[in-house]
Amino acid sequence: MPENAVYDWDAFDSHDYVARNYAVLSESDRRILETARDFFGGIADTAFPPGARGVDIGSGSNLYPALSMLPFCDEISLLEHSASNVAWLRDQTALYSPLWDPYWELLATHDAYRRVADPRAALAERARVRQVDLLADVDDGPWDVGTMFFVAESFSTSMAEFHAALRRFIGVLRSRAPFFIAFMENSQGYDVGELRFPAVAVERADVERALCESAAQLTVERIGTPGTPLRDGYTGMLVAHGTVK
């Protein structure tokens, strides 16, 4: 049994997590979102086939990865293991909270995003929320574009499971599909509600080693901790983007 399975993910307090991390657009998330916006927006005319299907793996209680793919996809699958997060995602994709407006406004500084006249309606129409086990039963691919934010390093203390999560993510994308991944750097775990959840400490070199054989045009950037840190127990954030070989 993978270590990830011993944690009570169904007890994950989605509302507490959002309040701790996303109630105010942090400087770290601003920089991550700007990087994702510029990456996807910069390839908008060439990378996405007609009728493109996107996937966000391990969506948790975070909408901005899906929003970053919204202009480029006719359908976006949000795949999540936790039952509480699945319920939260279904509620929020149907009509998302004003809390997410600053995140969309930052994306919409790029022409590719401004083409979406009503992002709430677009997300409600295109989102498909599904409960899955990342390490066991992700299917329905291959997808044309993918995101995975704060998942591979944040669901286990096992480096083997970190690598397995990244392999599974890359494996559900088609060849030459663009992807964008975000990581907590050197995370020691995190509290949500009354519960403690695991993490494995990773740095830039770990991400590069995990992705170098499966990704083309790979870029791994360190965001650091601009502004006020979200919590104790991490040293920054990392992002990786490229295309699947």
C-alpha positions in Angstrom: 0.0 0.0 0.0 1.5 3.4 -0.9 2.2 5.7 2.0 -0.2 8.3 0.6 -3.1 5.9 1.4 -2.6 6.1 5.1 -3.8 9.7 5.4 -7.4 10.7 5.7 -7.8 12.8 2.6 -11.6 12.7 2.8 -11.2 14.7 6.0 -9.3 17.5 4.3 -10.9 20.8 5.2 -11.2 22.5 1.9 -12.6 25.8 3.2 -9.8 26.1 5.8 -7.2 25.4 3.1 -8.6 28.1 0.9 -8.8 30.6 3.7 -5.2 29.9 4.6 -3.8 30.0 1.1 -6.0 31.8 -1.4 -8.2 34.3 0.4 -5.7 37.0 -0.7 -3.7 36.6 -3.8 -0.2 36.2 -2.5 3.0 37.4 -4.2 4.1 33.9 -4.7 0.9 32.8 -6.4 1.0 36.0 -8.4 4.4 35.1 -9.8 3.4 31.5 -10.5 0.2 32.6 -12.2 2.1 35.2 -14.3 4.5 32.5 -15.4 1.7 30.1 -16.3 -0.1 32.9 -18.2 2.9 33.9 -20.2 3.8 30.3 -21.0 0.3 29.2 -22.2 -0.4 32.5 -23.8 2.8 32.5 -25.6 2.1 29.2 -27.3 -1.7 29.8 -27.8 -1.5 30.0 -31.6 0.4 26.7 -32.1 0.1 24.3 -29.2 -3.6 23.6 -28.8 -5.5 21.5 -31.3 -9.2 22.3 -32.1 -11.4 20.9 -29.3 -8.4 20.6 -26.9 -8.9 18.7 -23.7 -7.1 19.8 -20.5 -6.5 18.1 -17.2 -5.6 19.4 -13.8 -4.4 16.5 -11.6 -4.8 16.8 -7.9 -6.9 20.0 -8.1 -7.5 20.1 -4.3 -9.3 23.3 -3.4 -7.6 25.5 -6.0 -9.2 26.8 -9.2 -6.4 28.9 -10.7 -4.6 26.0 -12.5 -7.9 25.2 -14.3 -8.4 29.0 -15.0 -4.9 29.1 -16.6 -6.0 26.6 -19.2 -9.5 27.9 -19.7 -9.1 29.9 -23.0 -7.4 27.0 -24.7 -9.7 24.0 -23.9 -13.2 22.9 -24.8 -13.1 20.6 -21.8 -11.1 20.6 -18.6 -11.0 17.6 -16.3 -10.3 18.4 -12.6 -9.1 15.1 -11.0 -9.0 14.8 -7.2 -8.8 12.1 -4.6 -10.3 13.7 -1.6 -14.1 13.5 -1.3 -14.3 16.8 0.5 -12.2 18.5 -2.2 -14.4 16.9 -4.9 -17.5 18.4 -3.4 -15.8 21.8 -3.1 -14.7 21.6 -6.7 -18.2 20.7 -8.0 -19.6 23.7 -6.1 -17.0 26.1 -7.2 -16.8 25.1 -10.9 -20.6 25.6 -11.1 -20.3 29.2 -9.9 -17.0 30.2 -8.5 -16.5 32.6 -5.6 -15.5 36.3 -6.0 -12.3 35.3 -4.2 -11.0 34.0 -7.5 -11.7 37.2 -9.4 -8.2 38.7 -8.7 -6.6 35.5 -10.1 -8.6 35.8 -13.3 -7.9 39.5 -13.6 -4.2 38.8 -13.5 -4.6 36.2 -16.2 -6.7 38.6 -18.3 -3.9 41.0 -18.7 -2.9 38.7 -21.6 -4.8 38.9 -24.9 -5.4 35.2 -25.0 -7.4 35.3 -21.8 -9.3 38.4 -22.6 -11.0 36.5 -25.3 -13.0 34.7 -22.6 -15.9 37.1 -22.1 -17.4 35.3 -19.0 -14.9 33.0 -17.2 -17.5 31.8 -14.7 -19.9 30.6 -17.4 -17.0 29.2 -19.4 -15.6 27.2 -16.5 -19.1 25.9 -15.5 -19.6 24.7 -19.1 -16.1 23.1 -19.6 -15.2 21.7 -16.2 -15.5 18.0 -15.5 -14.8 17.1 -11.8 -13.9 13.4 -11.1 -12.7 11.6 -8.0 -9.6 9.5 -8.8 -6.6 8.0 -7.1 -3.6 9.6 -8.8 -1.4 6.5 -8.2 -4.0 4.0 -9.3 -6.8 4.9 -11.7 -6.2 8.0 -13.8 -7.5 7.3 -17.2 -9.5 8.9 -20.1 -6.3 10.4 -21.6 -4.4 11.3 -23.4 -5.1 15.0 -22.7 -3.8 17.9 -24.8 -2.5 20.1 -21.9 -2.0 19.6 -18.2 -1.4 21.2 -14.9 -0.5 19.8 -11.5 0.0 22.3 -8.6 1.4 21.4 -5.2 0.6 17.7 -5.5 3.6 15.4 -6.3 5.6 16.7 -3.2 2.5 17.3 -1.0 0.7 13.9 -0.7 3.5 11.7 0.8 6.9 11.8 2.5 8.1 9.3 -0.1 10.5 10.4 -2.9 9.5 7.3 -4.8 5.8 8.4 -4.7 6.9 11.9 -5.8 8.5 10.4 -8.9 5.5 8.1 -9.5 3.1 11.0 -9.4 5.1 12.9 -12.0 5.4 9.8 -14.2 1.6 9.4 -14.0 1.0 13.0 -14.8 3.3 13.0 -17.9 1.9 9.7 -18.9 -1.7 10.9 -19.3 -0.6 13.7 -21.7 -0.2 13.2 -25.5 3.2 13.7 -27.1 4.1 17.4 -27.5 1.4 18.4 -25.0 2.4 21.5 -23.0 2.3 21.2 -19.2 2.8 23.4 -16.2 3.6 22.1 -12.7 4.1 24.0 -9.3 5.9 22.7 -6.2 6.5 23.7 -2.7 10.3 23.8 -2.1 11.6 21.8 0.9 8.2 21.5 2.4 8.1 19.8 5.8 4.3 19.1 5.7 1.3 21.3 6.3 -1.7 21.8 8.6 -5.3 21.9 7.3 -8.0 22.3 9.9 -7.0 20.1 12.8 -5.0 17.6 10.7 -1.4 17.4 9.6 -0.7 16.3 6.0 2.6 15.1 4.6 5.2 16.4 2.2 8.6 15.4 0.8 11.3 18.0 0.6 12.3 18.7 -3.0 14.5 21.3 -4.6 15.1 22.4 -8.2 17.5 19.6 -9.0 15.0 17.0 -7.9 12.4 18.4 -10.2 14.9 18.5 -13.1 16.0 14.9 -12.5 12.4 13.7 -12.4 11.3 15.4 -15.6 14.4 15.6 -17.8 13.9 12.3 -19.6 10.2 12.8 -20.4 10.0 16.5 -21.1 11.2 18.7 -24.0 12.0 22.4 -23.7 12.0 21.9 -19.9 12.3 25.0 -17.8 12.4 24.9 -14.0 12.3 28.2 -12.1 12.6 29.0 -8.4 10.0 31.5 -7.2 11.4 31.7 -3.7 9.3 33.4 -1.0 8.4 36.9 -2.2 6.2 38.8 0.2 4.9 37.1 3.4 5.4 33.3 3.5 2.1 31.4 3.6 3.2 29.3 6.5 6.3 27.9 8.2 8.1 24.8 7.0 9.1 25.5 3.4 11.8 27.6 1.6 10.0 28.7 -1.5 8.1 27.6 -4.6 9.2 26.0 -7.9 7.6 25.9 -11.3 8.3 23.6 -14.2 7.0 23.9 -17.7 7.7 22.4 -21.1 6.2 19.8 -23.5 5.9 16.0 -23.4 8.5 14.2 -25.5 
